[in-house]
Amino acid sequence: MRNRLLQHIFFWLLSFLVLINIFKVSAYFQFIDGVYTLIFLVCIALPVYINLMVLIPAFLARRAFVLYGFVLSLVILAGIGFYFLMFNILIDHILPGYFFIAYYSFFDILLFLIVFLFITSLLKLARAWFKVNRIENEKNRISLNALKAQVNPHFLFNTLSSIYALARKKSDNTPEVILKLSEVLRYMIYETDVEKVSLEKEIGIIRNIIDIHRIRLGDTIDLNLTINGNPSGVTIAPLILVPFVENSFKHGKPNTDSVFYIKLVLTIESDVLRFTVINSKNEAHVSLVPKNNRGLGLNNCRNRLNLLYPGKHKLAIKNEAMEYRVDVTLNV
């Protein structure tokens, strides 16, 4: 409230300084110039504040554009009439010691009012836009934090399930999986609280995730990651690709030939990044991932893409009989 008051004071003070240079009758400022300018601004301020406090909230904000234009025209005419009333009649009673006249014509005052109404309306609308934009950004930030917060437990649950399976087998690979898990979690906890991370780091995390699952599944899966292009210098939103990788392990199943494969292809071309994830599937076979591991699904991925890359991404999903394919395209 205090900032708004200071903004209004600054605006009218600036207007006063500009107009007094226009209205002064000599090369030097005189007291009478200030009095005339002040009274003139009062005549201007009345329709300006009627527009700001009444017309914009009542009509313009509700998209009643025709009605707004009509009522604003009436206010402008009333403002012009008040100017002539003030300088031809009222001024002699308010300041009897001064001699003022309505120096400007109807069209001169009309132009003054239009300029002031346009500038103040633009400032109010700009302020409202920035406020709405700030609120929307805050909502997006909260939503993103909530969505990203779900990724870490989801991945951790999957990996702990893998470690549990290895531990039951008393596998010698269990310490290696735990070490890779610690590296991934360190990245998730300490390095992703930023808007962008290097693509190379994200690829490193994906490789660790792949290694963890490869150790668990062994020769039962044909798993490979292909990188086309140079990821150096490219940045993306943190953990934006990881859920698609996890999703492939969650839903991947051997096909009718008992072949279980997951193919990941990352392509960087100029400012476009394409990430393709393909996994075999077959409803007749049991998934190699526990049934109770429901994960996040693709809704989380869609929501994060919409928030982080509005109008700058494509997400295509093909769910065929023996294959599940996800194609993600990002303008980076």
C-alpha positions in Angstrom: 0.0 0.0 0.0 2.8 2.4 0.9 4.7 1.6 -2.4 1.5 2.3 -4.4 1.1 5.7 -2.7 4.7 6.6 -3.4 4.2 5.6 -7.0 1.2 7.8 -7.4 3.0 10.7 -5.7 6.0 10.2 -8.0 3.7 10.1 -11.1 1.9 13.4 -10.3 5.1 15.1 -9.3 6.7 14.2 -12.6 3.5 15.3 -14.4 3.7 18.6 -12.5 7.3 19.2 -13.5 6.5 18.5 -17.2 3.4 20.6 -17.3 4.9 23.6 -15.5 7.5 23.8 -18.2 4.7 23.9 -20.8 2.5 26.4 -18.9 5.1 28.9 -17.6 4.6 32.4 -19.1 8.3 33.4 -19.0 11.7 32.0 -19.0 11.7 31.6 -15.2 9.3 29.7 -13.0 6.9 31.9 -11.1 4.6 31.0 -8.2 1.5 31.6 -10.4 2.7 29.0 -12.8 2.8 26.4 -10.1 -0.7 27.4 -8.9 -2.1 27.1 -12.4 -0.4 23.8 -13.1 -1.7 22.4 -9.8 -5.3 23.3 -10.5 -5.0 22.0 -14.0 -3.8 18.6 -12.7 -6.7 18.5 -10.3 -9.0 18.7 -13.3 -7.1 16.0 -15.0 -6.8 13.8 -11.9 -10.6 13.5 -11.3 -11.4 11.6 -14.6 -8.1 9.6 -14.3 -9.0 8.2 -10.9 -12.6 7.6 -11.9 -11.2 5.5 -14.7 -8.6 3.7 -12.5 -10.8 3.0 -9.5 -14.2 2.5 -11.1 -14.3 2.0 -14.8 -11.4 -0.4 -15.2 -12.4 -2.8 -12.4 -16.1 -2.6 -13.2 -16.0 -2.8 -17.0 -12.6 -3.4 -18.5 -11.6 -6.2 -16.1 -14.8 -7.9 -16.9 -14.2 -7.6 -20.7 -17.2 -5.3 -21.2 -15.2 -3.3 -23.7 -18.1 -1.5 -25.5 -19.7 -0.4 -22.2 -16.3 0.7 -20.9 -15.6 2.8 -24.0 -19.1 4.4 -23.8 -18.8 5.3 -20.1 -15.2 6.5 -20.5 -16.3 8.8 -23.2 -18.9 10.3 -20.8 -16.2 10.7 -18.2 -13.9 12.5 -20.6 -16.7 14.9 -21.6 -17.5 15.5 -18.0 -13.8 16.1 -17.3 -13.6 18.7 -20.1 -16.7 20.3 -18.8 -15.2 20.4 -15.3 -12.1 22.1 -16.7 -14.1 24.9 -18.2 -16.3 25.2 -15.1 -13.2 25.4 -12.9 -11.3 28.1 -14.9 -14.3 30.1 -16.0 -16.4 30.2 -12.8 -15.1 28.3 -9.7 -11.6 29.7 -9.8 -12.8 33.2 -9.0 -14.4 31.9 -5.8 -11.5 29.6 -4.8 -8.7 32.0 -5.5 -10.2 35.5 -5.8 -6.8 37.1 -5.8 -5.8 35.5 -9.1 -7.0 35.9 -12.6 -7.2 32.6 -14.5 -9.0 31.8 -17.7 -9.7 28.6 -19.6 -6.8 29.1 -21.9 -7.0 25.8 -23.7 -9.7 24.8 -26.2 -12.0 21.8 -26.1 -9.7 19.7 -28.3 -6.6 20.7 -26.3 -8.1 19.4 -23.1 -9.4 16.3 -24.9 -5.9 15.5 -26.0 -4.5 16.1 -22.5 -7.1 13.8 -21.0 -6.6 11.1 -23.6 -2.8 11.1 -23.0 -3.2 10.9 -19.2 -5.9 8.3 -19.3 -3.8 6.2 -21.7 -0.6 6.4 -19.7 -2.3 5.7 -16.3 -4.4 2.9 -17.7 -1.3 1.3 -19.3 0.5 1.6 -16.0 -2.3 0.0 -14.1 -2.7 -2.8 -16.5 1.0 -3.4 -16.6 1.1 -3.5 -12.8 -1.8 -6.0 -12.8 -0.1 -8.1 -15.4 3.1 -8.3 -13.4 1.2 -9.1 -10.3 -0.7 -11.9 -12.0 2.5 -13.1 -13.6 4.3 -13.1 -10.3 1.4 -15.1 -8.7 1.4 -17.5 -11.6 5.2 -18.0 -11.4 4.9 -18.7 -7.7 2.2 -21.2 -8.3 4.3 -22.8 -11.0 7.3 -22.9 -8.7 5.3 -24.6 -6.0 3.8 -27.1 -8.5 7.3 -27.8 -9.9 8.7 -28.4 -6.4 5.9 -30.7 -5.6 6.3 -32.6 -8.8 10.1 -32.8 -8.5 9.8 -33.9 -4.9 7.9 -37.0 -6.1 10.7 -38.0 -8.4 13.3 -38.7 -5.7 11.1 -41.1 -3.6 10.0 -42.8 -6.8 13.5 -43.5 -7.9 14.6 -44.4 -4.4 11.8 -46.9 -4.0 12.7 -48.6 -7.3 16.4 -48.7 -6.4 15.8 -50.0 -2.9 13.7 -52.8 -4.4 16.6 -53.7 -6.6 19.1 -53.6 -3.7 16.7 -55.8 -1.7 16.5 -58.3 -4.5 20.3 -58.4 -4.8 20.8 -58.6 -1.0 18.4 -61.6 -0.8 20.6 -63.3 -3.5 23.7 -62.3 -1.5 25.0 -60.8 -4.7 28.6 -59.3 -4.7 27.2 -56.4 -6.8 25.1 -55.0 -3.9 27.9 -52.6 -2.7 28.3 -51.3 -6.2 24.6 -50.6 -6.6 24.6 -48.8 -3.2 27.5 -46.7 -4.3 25.7 -45.7 -7.6 22.6 -45.0 -5.6 24.4 -42.7 -3.3 25.8 -40.8 -6.3 22.4 -40.4 -7.8 20.8 -39.3 -4.5 23.6 -36.8 -3.9 22.9 -35.2 -7.3 19.1 -35.2 -6.7 19.4 -33.6 -3.3 22.3 -31.1 -3.7 22.5 -30.2 -7.4 19.0 -30.0 -8.7 17.7 -27.0 -6.8 18.3 -24.8 -9.8 16.4 -24.0 -13.0 18.9 -25.6 -15.3 21.7 -28.2 -15.1 24.2 -29.4 -17.7 22.9 -32.1 -20.0 26.2 -34.0 -19.4 25.3 -34.3 -15.7 21.8 -35.5 -16.5 23.3 -38.1 -18.8 25.7 -39.2 -16.1 22.7 -39.8 -13.8 20.8 -41.7 -16.5 23.9 -43.9 -17.0 24.0 -44.7 -13.2 20.3 -45.6 -13.2 20.9 -47.9 -16.2 23.8 -49.5 -14.5 21.8 -50.1 -11.4 19.1 -51.9 -13.3 21.6 -53.7 -15.5 23.2 -55.2 -12.4 19.9 -56.3 -11.1 18.5 -57.7 -14.3 21.8 -59.1 -15.7 21.5 -61.0 -19.0 17.7 -61.0 -19.0 17.6 -57.5 -20.6 19.1 -55.9 -23.7 19.7 -52.4 -22.5 21.6 -49.6 -24.3 21.9 -45.9 -24.4 22.9 -44.1 -27.6 24.0 -40.4 -27.6 24.0 -38.6 -30.9 25.5 -35.1 -31.0 27.5 -33.1 -28.6 25.9 -32.5 -25.1 28.6 -30.1 -24.1 27.2 -26.7 -23.2 23.6 -27.8 -23.4 21.5 -27.2 -20.3 18.0 -28.6 -19.4 15.7 -28.6 -16.4 17.0 -31.1 -13.8 15.4 -34.6 -13.7 13.2 -33.9 -16.7 14.3 -37.1 -18.5 14.8 -39.4 -15.5 11.1 -40.3 -15.1 10.9 -41.5 -18.7 13.8 -43.9 -18.0 12.2 -45.1 -14.8 8.9 -45.6 -16.6 10.5 -47.9 -19.1 11.8 -50.2 -16.4 8.5 -50.1 -14.6 6.4 -51.1 -17.6 9.0 -53.0 -19.6 8.2 -56.7 -20.1 9.6 -59.5 -22.3 7.8 -59.8 -25.6 6.4 -63.0 -27.1 9.9 -64.2 -27.9 10.9 -63.7 -24.3 13.1 -60.8 -25.3 13.3 -57.9 -22.9 14.8 -54.7 -24.2 15.0 -51.0 -23.4 16.5 -48.6 -25.9 17.3 -45.0 -25.1 18.4 -42.6 -27.8 19.4 -39.0 -27.0 20.0 -36.7 -30.0 21.2 -33.1 -29.8 20.8 -31.1 -33.0 21.5 -27.3 -32.7 19.0 -26.1 -30.1 16.7 -29.1 -30.2 17.0 -32.2 -27.9 15.2 -35.4 -28.8 14.9 -38.3 -26.3 13.4 -41.6 -27.3 12.7 -44.4 -24.9 11.5 -47.7 -26.3 10.8 -50.8 -24.2 9.4 -54.2 -25.0 6.0 -55.2 -23.5 3.6 -58.0 -23.4 0.5 -58.2 -21.2 0.8 -62.0 -21.1 4.1 -61.8 -19.2 4.7 -60.6 -15.7 6.7 -57.4 -15.4 10.2 -57.7 -13.9 9.3 -54.7 -11.7 7.2 -55.4 -8.6 3.4 -54.9 -9.2 3.0 -52.7 -6.2 5.6 -50.2 -7.6 3.1 -48.0 -9.3 5.5 -45.0 -9.7 4.5 -41.6 -10.9 3.1 -42.4 -14.3 3.4 -40.0 -17.2 1.1 -37.3 -15.7 4.0 -36.0 -13.6 6.1 -35.8 -16.8 3.5 -34.0 -18.7 2.9 -31.5 -15.9 6.5 -30.7 -15.5 7.0 -30.3 -19.3 4.0 -28.0 -19.5 5.4 -25.8 -16.6 9.1 -25.9 -17.6 8.8 -25.8 -21.4 5.5 -24.2 -22.3 5.1 -24.2 -26.1 8.7 -25.5 -26.4 8.2 -29.2 -26.1 6.5 -32.2 -27.7 5.6 -35.4 -26.0 4.5 -38.4 -28.2 3.5 -41.8 -26.8 2.9 -44.9 -28.8 1.5 -47.9 -26.9 1.6 -50.8 -29.3 1.0 -54.5 -28.7 4.7 -55.5 -28.2 6.4 -52.1 -27.7 6.0 -48.9 -25.7 7.6 -45.8 -27.1 8.0 -42.3 -25.7 9.4 -39.4 -27.8 10.3 -36.2 -26.1 11.4 -33.1 -28.0 12.7 -30.0 -26.2 13.8 -26.6 -27.5 16.8 -26.0 -25.3 
